[in-house]
Amino acid sequence: MMETQVERSAGGVLFKPMDGGPLVCLIKVATRGGNPSWRLPKGTIEPGETPEDAAIRETREETGCLGRIISTLSPIDYWYTRHDDSGRHRIQKSVAFYLMEYISGDVADHDHEVLDVEFMTLAQAVREISYDAENRVLQEAMHAWDAHLYRQSLT
């Protein structure tokens, strides 16, 4: 019987306000199948770290950009199988996502695990993002961004 492990990760949907409308930051990473995929930045929550702190750290490491959290988005839960020296493991993964606003940084400063980083228009990001579950989080983030801008206009 395969051992089941639980992994908890966190990530950010990083929006950059622009005059023509916001841009969103996606990362391109290699896949086991060989076809690179566009994704939202995310990574493992370290011991003693909050999901919020992990989302900020992982987004900064993977995109080269620092963001501040605006709101919580829906998590993604999925299963996958990992093979290593000790055999096969079933992984139950849960990823907490946060809407973030760009503060500073340069996409050229991304870490070595990432092939490319781009700020894209929302329409381009919806077309390019590789996984349906992350696309749903992106769509939710778009609505949350609009709500954030509306709240800002009231102050």
Chimera marker file (.cmm) of the C-alpha trace (Angstrom):
<marker_set name="trace">
<marker id="1" x="0.000" y="0.000" z="0.000" r="1" g="1" b="0" radius="0.5"/>
<marker id="2" x="1.243" y="3.448" z="-0.908" r="1" g="1" b="0" radius="0.5"/>
<marker id="3" x="1.993" y="5.845" z="1.922" r="1" g="1" b="0" radius="0.5"/>
<marker id="4" x="-0.043" y="9.071" z="1.889" r="1" g="1" b="0" radius="0.5"/>
<marker id="5" x="1.638" y="12.350" z="2.765" r="1" g="1" b="0" radius="0.5"/>
<marker id="6" x="0.081" y="15.784" z="3.208" r="1" g="1" b="0" radius="0.5"/>
<marker id="7" x="1.789" y="18.864" z="1.738" r="1" g="1" b="0" radius="0.5"/>
<marker id="8" x="0.762" y="22.418" z="2.480" r="1" g="1" b="0" radius="0.5"/>
<marker id="9" x="1.815" y="25.218" z="0.158" r="1" g="1" b="0" radius="0.5"/>
<marker id="10" x="0.950" y="28.859" z="-0.371" r="1" g="1" b="0" radius="0.5"/>
<marker id="11" x="1.147" y="31.237" z="-3.293" r="1" g="1" b="0" radius="0.5"/>
<marker id="12" x="0.214" y="34.602" z="-4.637" r="1" g="1" b="0" radius="0.5"/>
<marker id="13" x="-1.733" y="36.070" z="-7.507" r="1" g="1" b="0" radius="0.5"/>
<marker id="14" x="0.423" y="39.163" z="-7.969" r="1" g="1" b="0" radius="0.5"/>
<marker id="15" x="-1.307" y="42.149" z="-9.607" r="1" g="1" b="0" radius="0.5"/>
<marker id="16" x="0.561" y="45.208" z="-10.848" r="1" g="1" b="0" radius="0.5"/>
<marker id="17" x="-1.623" y="48.310" z="-11.302" r="1" g="1" b="0" radius="0.5"/>
<marker id="18" x="-1.163" y="49.955" z="-14.698" r="1" g="1" b="0" radius="0.5"/>
<marker id="19" x="-2.943" y="52.802" z="-16.491" r="1" g="1" b="0" radius="0.5"/>
<marker id="20" x="-4.383" y="50.447" z="-19.120" r="1" g="1" b="0" radius="0.5"/>
<marker id="21" x="-5.523" y="47.905" z="-16.550" r="1" g="1" b="0" radius="0.5"/>
<marker id="22" x="-3.684" y="45.604" z="-14.162" r="1" g="1" b="0" radius="0.5"/>
<marker id="23" x="-1.102" y="43.042" z="-15.161" r="1" g="1" b="0" radius="0.5"/>
<marker id="24" x="-0.743" y="39.678" z="-13.405" r="1" g="1" b="0" radius="0.5"/>
<marker id="25" x="2.501" y="37.778" z="-12.872" r="1" g="1" b="0" radius="0.5"/>
<marker id="26" x="2.835" y="34.164" z="-14.047" r="1" g="1" b="0" radius="0.5"/>
<marker id="27" x="5.846" y="31.869" z="-13.888" r="1" g="1" b="0" radius="0.5"/>
<marker id="28" x="6.916" y="29.295" z="-16.495" r="1" g="1" b="0" radius="0.5"/>
<marker id="29" x="8.277" y="26.056" z="-15.052" r="1" g="1" b="0" radius="0.5"/>
<marker id="30" x="9.428" y="22.758" z="-16.505" r="1" g="1" b="0" radius="0.5"/>
<marker id="31" x="7.186" y="19.725" z="-16.115" r="1" g="1" b="0" radius="0.5"/>
<marker id="32" x="8.026" y="16.034" z="-15.837" r="1" g="1" b="0" radius="0.5"/>
<marker id="33" x="6.472" y="15.572" z="-19.286" r="1" g="1" b="0" radius="0.5"/>
<marker id="34" x="8.864" y="18.119" z="-20.777" r="1" g="1" b="0" radius="0.5"/>
<marker id="35" x="6.341" y="20.764" z="-21.827" r="1" g="1" b="0" radius="0.5"/>
<marker id="36" x="6.837" y="23.951" z="-19.794" r="1" g="1" b="0" radius="0.5"/>
<marker id="37" x="3.703" y="25.315" z="-18.155" r="1" g="1" b="0" radius="0.5"/>
<marker id="38" x="2.577" y="28.766" z="-17.022" r="1" g="1" b="0" radius="0.5"/>
<marker id="39" x="1.483" y="28.776" z="-13.383" r="1" g="1" b="0" radius="0.5"/>
<marker id="40" x="0.883" y="30.917" z="-10.344" r="1" g="1" b="0" radius="0.5"/>
<marker id="41" x="3.891" y="31.210" z="-7.999" r="1" g="1" b="0" radius="0.5"/>
<marker id="42" x="3.613" y="28.953" z="-4.964" r="1" g="1" b="0" radius="0.5"/>
<marker id="43" x="5.678" y="26.733" z="-2.700" r="1" g="1" b="0" radius="0.5"/>
<marker id="44" x="5.916" y="24.764" z="0.512" r="1" g="1" b="0" radius="0.5"/>
<marker id="45" x="5.067" y="26.370" z="3.831" r="1" g="1" b="0" radius="0.5"/>
<marker id="46" x="8.196" y="26.038" z="5.991" r="1" g="1" b="0" radius="0.5"/>
<marker id="47" x="8.004" y="24.941" z="9.658" r="1" g="1" b="0" radius="0.5"/>
<marker id="48" x="7.010" y="27.893" z="11.850" r="1" g="1" b="0" radius="0.5"/>
<marker id="49" x="5.899" y="29.954" z="8.838" r="1" g="1" b="0" radius="0.5"/>
<marker id="50" x="2.343" y="31.214" z="8.339" r="1" g="1" b="0" radius="0.5"/>
<marker id="51" x="0.647" y="30.578" z="4.992" r="1" g="1" b="0" radius="0.5"/>
<marker id="52" x="0.670" y="34.360" z="4.407" r="1" g="1" b="0" radius="0.5"/>
<marker id="53" x="4.423" y="34.605" z="5.061" r="1" g="1" b="0" radius="0.5"/>
<marker id="54" x="5.050" y="31.602" z="2.791" r="1" g="1" b="0" radius="0.5"/>
<marker id="55" x="2.966" y="33.163" z="-0.006" r="1" g="1" b="0" radius="0.5"/>
<marker id="56" x="4.933" y="36.409" z="0.178" r="1" g="1" b="0" radius="0.5"/>
<marker id="57" x="8.286" y="34.571" z="0.321" r="1" g="1" b="0" radius="0.5"/>
<marker id="58" x="7.504" y="32.100" z="-2.483" r="1" g="1" b="0" radius="0.5"/>
<marker id="59" x="6.093" y="34.814" z="-4.732" r="1" g="1" b="0" radius="0.5"/>
<marker id="60" x="9.236" y="36.918" z="-4.177" r="1" g="1" b="0" radius="0.5"/>
<marker id="61" x="11.575" y="33.948" z="-4.776" r="1" g="1" b="0" radius="0.5"/>
<marker id="62" x="9.812" y="32.674" z="-7.891" r="1" g="1" b="0" radius="0.5"/>
<marker id="63" x="8.963" y="36.021" z="-9.538" r="1" g="1" b="0" radius="0.5"/>
<marker id="64" x="11.697" y="38.340" z="-8.232" r="1" g="1" b="0" radius="0.5"/>
<marker id="65" x="8.927" y="40.687" z="-7.047" r="1" g="1" b="0" radius="0.5"/>
<marker id="66" x="7.632" y="41.615" z="-3.621" r="1" g="1" b="0" radius="0.5"/>
<marker id="67" x="3.902" y="41.907" z="-3.066" r="1" g="1" b="0" radius="0.5"/>
<marker id="68" x="1.600" y="42.735" z="-0.205" r="1" g="1" b="0" radius="0.5"/>
<marker id="69" x="-1.443" y="40.617" z="0.573" r="1" g="1" b="0" radius="0.5"/>
<marker id="70" x="-4.799" y="42.244" z="-0.118" r="1" g="1" b="0" radius="0.5"/>
<marker id="71" x="-7.148" y="39.297" z="0.482" r="1" g="1" b="0" radius="0.5"/>
<marker id="72" x="-7.472" y="35.543" z="0.782" r="1" g="1" b="0" radius="0.5"/>
<marker id="73" x="-8.521" y="33.517" z="-2.257" r="1" g="1" b="0" radius="0.5"/>
<marker id="74" x="-9.952" y="29.998" z="-2.457" r="1" g="1" b="0" radius="0.5"/>
<marker id="75" x="-7.470" y="27.184" z="-1.845" r="1" g="1" b="0" radius="0.5"/>
<marker id="76" x="-6.722" y="24.405" z="-4.320" r="1" g="1" b="0" radius="0.5"/>
<marker id="77" x="-6.642" y="20.771" z="-3.185" r="1" g="1" b="0" radius="0.5"/>
<marker id="78" x="-5.372" y="17.917" z="-5.342" r="1" g="1" b="0" radius="0.5"/>
<marker id="79" x="-3.626" y="14.532" z="-5.269" r="1" g="1" b="0" radius="0.5"/>
<marker id="80" x="-0.515" y="13.361" z="-7.093" r="1" g="1" b="0" radius="0.5"/>
<marker id="81" x="2.075" y="10.569" z="-6.886" r="1" g="1" b="0" radius="0.5"/>
<marker id="82" x="5.747" y="11.188" z="-6.140" r="1" g="1" b="0" radius="0.5"/>
<marker id="83" x="8.506" y="8.662" z="-6.792" r="1" g="1" b="0" radius="0.5"/>
<marker id="84" x="11.745" y="8.811" z="-4.792" r="1" g="1" b="0" radius="0.5"/>
<marker id="85" x="14.405" y="6.476" z="-3.359" r="1" g="1" b="0" radius="0.5"/>
<marker id="86" x="11.969" y="5.135" z="-0.747" r="1" g="1" b="0" radius="0.5"/>
<marker id="87" x="9.262" y="4.297" z="-3.299" r="1" g="1" b="0" radius="0.5"/>
<marker id="88" x="5.977" y="5.779" z="-4.423" r="1" g="1" b="0" radius="0.5"/>
<marker id="89" x="3.986" y="8.171" z="-2.254" r="1" g="1" b="0" radius="0.5"/>
<marker id="90" x="0.463" y="9.517" z="-2.634" r="1" g="1" b="0" radius="0.5"/>
<marker id="91" x="0.543" y="13.240" z="-1.923" r="1" g="1" b="0" radius="0.5"/>
<marker id="92" x="-2.505" y="15.186" z="-0.804" r="1" g="1" b="0" radius="0.5"/>
<marker id="93" x="-1.630" y="18.800" z="-1.581" r="1" g="1" b="0" radius="0.5"/>
<marker id="94" x="-3.415" y="21.900" z="-0.345" r="1" g="1" b="0" radius="0.5"/>
<marker id="95" x="-2.407" y="25.330" z="-1.657" r="1" g="1" b="0" radius="0.5"/>
<marker id="96" x="-3.556" y="28.558" z="0.016" r="1" g="1" b="0" radius="0.5"/>
<marker id="97" x="-3.670" y="31.496" z="-2.400" r="1" g="1" b="0" radius="0.5"/>
<marker id="98" x="-3.671" y="35.232" z="-1.741" r="1" g="1" b="0" radius="0.5"/>
<marker id="99" x="-4.380" y="38.245" z="-3.909" r="1" g="1" b="0" radius="0.5"/>
<marker id="100" x="-1.288" y="40.443" z="-3.800" r="1" g="1" b="0" radius="0.5"/>
<marker id="101" x="-0.409" y="43.914" z="-4.999" r="1" g="1" b="0" radius="0.5"/>
<marker id="102" x="3.053" y="44.494" z="-6.509" r="1" g="1" b="0" radius="0.5"/>
<marker id="103" x="5.350" y="46.632" z="-4.332" r="1" g="1" b="0" radius="0.5"/>
<marker id="104" x="8.806" y="46.300" z="-5.895" r="1" g="1" b="0" radius="0.5"/>
<marker id="105" x="11.231" y="44.037" z="-7.705" r="1" g="1" b="0" radius="0.5"/>
<marker id="106" x="12.207" y="42.833" z="-11.147" r="1" g="1" b="0" radius="0.5"/>
<marker id="107" x="11.119" y="39.608" z="-12.860" r="1" g="1" b="0" radius="0.5"/>
<marker id="108" x="14.745" y="39.108" z="-13.999" r="1" g="1" b="0" radius="0.5"/>
<marker id="109" x="15.576" y="38.282" z="-10.341" r="1" g="1" b="0" radius="0.5"/>
<marker id="110" x="13.531" y="35.040" z="-10.237" r="1" g="1" b="0" radius="0.5"/>
<marker id="111" x="15.080" y="31.867" z="-8.816" r="1" g="1" b="0" radius="0.5"/>
<marker id="112" x="16.721" y="29.064" z="-10.798" r="1" g="1" b="0" radius="0.5"/>
<marker id="113" x="13.679" y="26.712" z="-10.606" r="1" g="1" b="0" radius="0.5"/>
<marker id="114" x="11.720" y="29.088" z="-12.841" r="1" g="1" b="0" radius="0.5"/>
<marker id="115" x="12.304" y="29.231" z="-16.612" r="1" g="1" b="0" radius="0.5"/>
<marker id="116" x="10.582" y="32.576" z="-17.226" r="1" g="1" b="0" radius="0.5"/>
<marker id="117" x="8.427" y="35.181" z="-15.480" r="1" g="1" b="0" radius="0.5"/>
<marker id="118" x="6.057" y="37.601" z="-17.166" r="1" g="1" b="0" radius="0.5"/>
<marker id="119" x="3.572" y="40.260" z="-16.200" r="1" g="1" b="0" radius="0.5"/>
<marker id="120" x="0.660" y="39.620" z="-18.569" r="1" g="1" b="0" radius="0.5"/>
<marker id="121" x="-2.646" y="41.245" z="-19.288" r="1" g="1" b="0" radius="0.5"/>
<marker id="122" x="-5.493" y="39.448" z="-17.562" r="1" g="1" b="0" radius="0.5"/>
<marker id="123" x="-6.801" y="38.147" z="-20.911" r="1" g="1" b="0" radius="0.5"/>
<marker id="124" x="-3.362" y="36.782" z="-21.828" r="1" g="1" b="0" radius="0.5"/>
<marker id="125" x="-2.921" y="35.162" z="-18.393" r="1" g="1" b="0" radius="0.5"/>
<marker id="126" x="-6.315" y="33.432" z="-18.638" r="1" g="1" b="0" radius="0.5"/>
<marker id="127" x="-5.258" y="32.006" z="-22.032" r="1" g="1" b="0" radius="0.5"/>
<marker id="128" x="-1.730" y="31.005" z="-20.961" r="1" g="1" b="0" radius="0.5"/>
<marker id="129" x="-2.228" y="29.522" z="-17.474" r="1" g="1" b="0" radius="0.5"/>
<marker id="130" x="-1.861" y="25.749" z="-17.724" r="1" g="1" b="0" radius="0.5"/>
<marker id="131" x="-4.146" y="24.324" z="-15.034" r="1" g="1" b="0" radius="0.5"/>
<marker id="132" x="-7.914" y="24.741" z="-14.709" r="1" g="1" b="0" radius="0.5"/>
<marker id="133" x="-7.802" y="24.985" z="-10.905" r="1" g="1" b="0" radius="0.5"/>
<marker id="134" x="-5.262" y="27.817" z="-11.048" r="1" g="1" b="0" radius="0.5"/>
<marker id="135" x="-7.321" y="29.481" z="-13.790" r="1" g="1" b="0" radius="0.5"/>
<marker id="136" x="-10.311" y="29.470" z="-11.404" r="1" g="1" b="0" radius="0.5"/>
<marker id="137" x="-8.144" y="31.107" z="-8.702" r="1" g="1" b="0" radius="0.5"/>
<marker id="138" x="-6.985" y="33.690" z="-11.259" r="1" g="1" b="0" radius="0.5"/>
<marker id="139" x="-10.599" y="34.462" z="-12.234" r="1" g="1" b="0" radius="0.5"/>
<marker id="140" x="-11.508" y="34.834" z="-8.544" r="1" g="1" b="0" radius="0.5"/>
<marker id="141" x="-8.496" y="37.142" z="-8.072" r="1" g="1" b="0" radius="0.5"/>
<marker id="142" x="-9.699" y="39.332" z="-10.945" r="1" g="1" b="0" radius="0.5"/>
<marker id="143" x="-13.043" y="39.861" z="-9.173" r="1" g="1" b="0" radius="0.5"/>
<marker id="144" x="-11.297" y="40.418" z="-5.818" r="1" g="1" b="0" radius="0.5"/>
<marker id="145" x="-8.997" y="43.009" z="-7.468" r="1" g="1" b="0" radius="0.5"/>
<marker id="146" x="-12.019" y="44.878" z="-8.847" r="1" g="1" b="0" radius="0.5"/>
<marker id="147" x="-13.599" y="44.829" z="-5.371" r="1" g="1" b="0" radius="0.5"/>
<marker id="148" x="-10.343" y="46.115" z="-3.859" r="1" g="1" b="0" radius="0.5"/>
<marker id="149" x="-10.231" y="49.002" z="-6.349" r="1" g="1" b="0" radius="0.5"/>
<marker id="150" x="-13.870" y="49.824" z="-5.625" r="1" g="1" b="0" radius="0.5"/>
<marker id="151" x="-13.212" y="49.914" z="-1.858" r="1" g="1" b="0" radius="0.5"/>
<marker id="152" x="-10.199" y="52.181" z="-2.489" r="1" g="1" b="0" radius="0.5"/>
<marker id="153" x="-12.363" y="54.573" z="-4.495" r="1" g="1" b="0" radius="0.5"/>
<marker id="154" x="-14.687" y="55.003" z="-1.503" r="1" g="1" b="0" radius="0.5"/>
<marker id="155" x="-11.959" y="56.275" z="0.799" r="1" g="1" b="0" radius="0.5"/>
<link id1="1" id2="2" r="1" g="1" b="0" radius="0.2"/>
<link id1="2" id2="3" r="1" g="1" b="0" radius="0.2"/>
<link id1="3" id2="4" r="1" g="1" b="0" radius="0.2"/>
<link id1="4" id2="5" r="1" g="1" b="0" radius="0.2"/>
<link id1="5" id2="6" r="1" g="1" b="0" radius="0.2"/>
<link id1="6" id2="7" r="1" g="1" b="0" radius="0.2"/>
<link id1="7" id2="8" r="1" g="1" b="0" radius="0.2"/>
<link id1="8" id2="9" r="1" g="1" b="0" radius="0.2"/>
<link id1="9" id2="10" r="1" g="1" b="0" radius="0.2"/>
<link id1="10" id2="11" r="1" g="1" b="0" radius="0.2"/>
<link id1="11" id2="12" r="1" g="1" b="0" radius="0.2"/>
<link id1="12" id2="13" r="1" g="1" b="0" radius="0.2"/>
<link id1="13" id2="14" r="1" g="1" b="0" radius="0.2"/>
<link id1="14" id2="15" r="1" g="1" b="0" radius="0.2"/>
<link id1="15" id2="16" r="1" g="1" b="0" radius="0.2"/>
<link id1="16" id2="17" r="1" g="1" b="0" radius="0.2"/>
<link id1="17" id2="18" r="1" g="1" b="0" radius="0.2"/>
<link id1="18" id2="19" r="1" g="1" b="0" radius="0.2"/>
<link id1="19" id2="20" r="1" g="1" b="0" radius="0.2"/>
<link id1="20" id2="21" r="1" g="1" b="0" radius="0.2"/>
<link id1="21" id2="22" r="1" g="1" b="0" radius="0.2"/>
<link id1="22" id2="23" r="1" g="1" b="0" radius="0.2"/>
<link id1="23" id2="24" r="1" g="1" b="0" radius="0.2"/>
<link id1="24" id2="25" r="1" g="1" b="0" radius="0.2"/>
<link id1="25" id2="26" r="1" g="1" b="0" radius="0.2"/>
<link id1="26" id2="27" r="1" g="1" b="0" radius="0.2"/>
<link id1="27" id2="28" r="1" g="1" b="0" radius="0.2"/>
<link id1="28" id2="29" r="1" g="1" b="0" radius="0.2"/>
<link id1="29" id2="30" r="1" g="1" b="0" radius="0.2"/>
<link id1="30" id2="31" r="1" g="1" b="0" radius="0.2"/>
<link id1="31" id2="32" r="1" g="1" b="0" radius="0.2"/>
<link id1="32" id2="33" r="1" g="1" b="0" radius="0.2"/>
<link id1="33" id2="34" r="1" g="1" b="0" radius="0.2"/>
<link id1="34" id2="35" r="1" g="1" b="0" radius="0.2"/>
<link id1="35" id2="36" r="1" g="1" b="0" radius="0.2"/>
<link id1="36" id2="37" r="1" g="1" b="0" radius="0.2"/>
<link id1="37" id2="38" r="1" g="1" b="0" radius="0.2"/>
<link id1="38" id2="39" r="1" g="1" b="0" radius="0.2"/>
<link id1="39" id2="40" r="1" g="1" b="0" radius="0.2"/>
<link id1="40" id2="41" r="1" g="1" b="0" radius="0.2"/>
<link id1="41" id2="42" r="1" g="1" b="0" radius="0.2"/>
<link id1="42" id2="43" r="1" g="1" b="0" radius="0.2"/>
<link id1="43" id2="44" r="1" g="1" b="0" radius="0.2"/>
<link id1="44" id2="45" r="1" g="1" b="0" radius="0.2"/>
<link id1="45" id2="46" r="1" g="1" b="0" radius="0.2"/>
<link id1="46" id2="47" r="1" g="1" b="0" radius="0.2"/>
<link id1="47" id2="48" r="1" g="1" b="0" radius="0.2"/>
<link id1="48" id2="49" r="1" g="1" b="0" radius="0.2"/>
<link id1="49" id2="50" r="1" g="1" b="0" radius="0.2"/>
<link id1="50" id2="51" r="1" g="1" b="0" radius="0.2"/>
<link id1="51" id2="52" r="1" g="1" b="0" radius="0.2"/>
<link id1="52" id2="53" r="1" g="1" b="0" radius="0.2"/>
<link id1="53" id2="54" r="1" g="1" b="0" radius="0.2"/>
<link id1="54" id2="55" r="1" g="1" b="0" radius="0.2"/>
<link id1="55" id2="56" r="1" g="1" b="0" radius="0.2"/>
<link id1="56" id2="57" r="1" g="1" b="0" radius="0.2"/>
<link id1="57" id2="58" r="1" g="1" b="0" radius="0.2"/>
<link id1="58" id2="59" r="1" g="1" b="0" radius="0.2"/>
<link id1="59" id2="60" r="1" g="1" b="0" radius="0.2"/>
<link id1="60" id2="61" r="1" g="1" b="0" radius="0.2"/>
<link id1="61" id2="62" r="1" g="1" b="0" radius="0.2"/>
<link id1="62" id2="63" r="1" g="1" b="0" radius="0.2"/>
<link id1="63" id2="64" r="1" g="1" b="0" radius="0.2"/>
<link id1="64" id2="65" r="1" g="1" b="0" radius="0.2"/>
<link id1="65" id2="66" r="1" g="1" b="0" radius="0.2"/>
<link id1="66" id2="67" r="1" g="1" b="0" radius="0.2"/>
<link id1="67" id2="68" r="1" g="1" b="0" radius="0.2"/>
<link id1="68" id2="69" r="1" g="1" b="0" radius="0.2"/>
<link id1="69" id2="70" r="1" g="1" b="0" radius="0.2"/>
<link id1="70" id2="71" r="1" g="1" b="0" radius="0.2"/>
<link id1="71" id2="72" r="1" g="1" b="0" radius="0.2"/>
<link id1="72" id2="73" r="1" g="1" b="0" radius="0.2"/>
<link id1="73" id2="74" r="1" g="1" b="0" radius="0.2"/>
<link id1="74" id2="75" r="1" g="1" b="0" radius="0.2"/>
<link id1="75" id2="76" r="1" g="1" b="0" radius="0.2"/>
<link id1="76" id2="77" r="1" g="1" b="0" radius="0.2"/>
<link id1="77" id2="78" r="1" g="1" b="0" radius="0.2"/>
<link id1="78" id2="79" r="1" g="1" b="0" radius="0.2"/>
<link id1="79" id2="80" r="1" g="1" b="0" radius="0.2"/>
<link id1="80" id2="81" r="1" g="1" b="0" radius="0.2"/>
<link id1="81" id2="82" r="1" g="1" b="0" radius="0.2"/>
<link id1="82" id2="83" r="1" g="1" b="0" radius="0.2"/>
<link id1="83" id2="84" r="1" g="1" b="0" radius="0.2"/>
<link id1="84" id2="85" r="1" g="1" b="0" radius="0.2"/>
<link id1="85" id2="86" r="1" g="1" b="0" radius="0.2"/>
<link id1="86" id2="87" r="1" g="1" b="0" radius="0.2"/>
<link id1="87" id2="88" r="1" g="1" b="0" radius="0.2"/>
<link id1="88" id2="89" r="1" g="1" b="0" radius="0.2"/>
<link id1="89" id2="90" r="1" g="1" b="0" radius="0.2"/>
<link id1="90" id2="91" r="1" g="1" b="0" radius="0.2"/>
<link id1="91" id2="92" r="1" g="1" b="0" radius="0.2"/>
<link id1="92" id2="93" r="1" g="1" b="0" radius="0.2"/>
<link id1="93" id2="94" r="1" g="1" b="0" radius="0.2"/>
<link id1="94" id2="95" r="1" g="1" b="0" radius="0.2"/>
<link id1="95" id2="96" r="1" g="1" b="0" radius="0.2"/>
<link id1="96" id2="97" r="1" g="1" b="0" radius="0.2"/>
<link id1="97" id2="98" r="1" g="1" b="0" radius="0.2"/>
<link id1="98" id2="99" r="1" g="1" b="0" radius="0.2"/>
<link id1="99" id2="100" r="1" g="1" b="0" radius="0.2"/>
<link id1="100" id2="101" r="1" g="1" b="0" radius="0.2"/>
<link id1="101" id2="102" r="1" g="1" b="0" radius="0.2"/>
<link id1="102" id2="103" r="1" g="1" b="0" radius="0.2"/>
<link id1="103" id2="104" r="1" g="1" b="0" radius="0.2"/>
<link id1="104" id2="105" r="1" g="1" b="0" radius="0.2"/>
<link id1="105" id2="106" r="1" g="1" b="0" radius="0.2"/>
<link id1="106" id2="107" r="1" g="1" b="0" radius="0.2"/>
<link id1="107" id2="108" r="1" g="1" b="0" radius="0.2"/>
<link id1="108" id2="109" r="1" g="1" b="0" radius="0.2"/>
<link id1="109" id2="110" r="1" g="1" b="0" radius="0.2"/>
<link id1="110" id2="111" r="1" g="1" b="0" radius="0.2"/>
<link id1="111" id2="112" r="1" g="1" b="0" radius="0.2"/>
<link id1="112" id2="113" r="1" g="1" b="0" radius="0.2"/>
<link id1="113" id2="114" r="1" g="1" b="0" radius="0.2"/>
<link id1="114" id2="115" r="1" g="1" b="0" radius="0.2"/>
<link id1="115" id2="116" r="1" g="1" b="0" radius="0.2"/>
<link id1="116" id2="117" r="1" g="1" b="0" radius="0.2"/>
<link id1="117" id2="118" r="1" g="1" b="0" radius="0.2"/>
<link id1="118" id2="119" r="1" g="1" b="0" radius="0.2"/>
<link id1="119" id2="120" r="1" g="1" b="0" radius="0.2"/>
<link id1="120" id2="121" r="1" g="1" b="0" radius="0.2"/>
<link id1="121" id2="122" r="1" g="1" b="0" radius="0.2"/>
<link id1="122" id2="123" r="1" g="1" b="0" radius="0.2"/>
<link id1="123" id2="124" r="1" g="1" b="0" radius="0.2"/>
<link id1="124" id2="125" r="1" g="1" b="0" radius="0.2"/>
<link id1="125" id2="126" r="1" g="1" b="0" radius="0.2"/>
<link id1="126" id2="127" r="1" g="1" b="0" radius="0.2"/>
<link id1="127" id2="128" r="1" g="1" b="0" radius="0.2"/>
<link id1="128" id2="129" r="1" g="1" b="0" radius="0.2"/>
<link id1="129" id2="130" r="1" g="1" b="0" radius="0.2"/>
<link id1="130" id2="131" r="1" g="1" b="0" radius="0.2"/>
<link id1="131" id2="132" r="1" g="1" b="0" radius="0.2"/>
<link id1="132" id2="133" r="1" g="1" b="0" radius="0.2"/>
<link id1="133" id2="134" r="1" g="1" b="0" radius="0.2"/>
<link id1="134" id2="135" r="1" g="1" b="0" radius="0.2"/>
<link id1="135" id2="136" r="1" g="1" b="0" radius="0.2"/>
<link id1="136" id2="137" r="1" g="1" b="0" radius="0.2"/>
<link id1="137" id2="138" r="1" g="1" b="0" radius="0.2"/>
<link id1="138" id2="139" r="1" g="1" b="0" radius="0.2"/>
<link id1="139" id2="140" r="1" g="1" b="0" radius="0.2"/>
<link id1="140" id2="141" r="1" g="1" b="0" radius="0.2"/>
<link id1="141" id2="142" r="1" g="1" b="0" radius="0.2"/>
<link id1="142" id2="143" r="1" g="1" b="0" radius="0.2"/>
<link id1="143" id2="144" r="1" g="1" b="0" radius="0.2"/>
<link id1="144" id2="145" r="1" g="1" b="0" radius="0.2"/>
<link id1="145" id2="146" r="1" g="1" b="0" radius="0.2"/>
<link id1="146" id2="147" r="1" g="1" b="0" radius="0.2"/>
<link id1="147" id2="148" r="1" g="1" b="0" radius="0.2"/>
<link id1="148" id2="149" r="1" g="1" b="0" radius="0.2"/>
<link id1="149" id2="150" r="1" g="1" b="0" radius="0.2"/>
<link id1="150" id2="151" r="1" g="1" b="0" radius="0.2"/>
<link id1="151" id2="152" r="1" g="1" b="0" radius="0.2"/>
<link id1="152" id2="153" r="1" g="1" b="0" radius="0.2"/>
<link id1="153" id2="154" r="1" g="1" b="0" radius="0.2"/>
<link id1="154" id2="155" r="1" g="1" b="0" radius="0.2"/>
</marker_set>
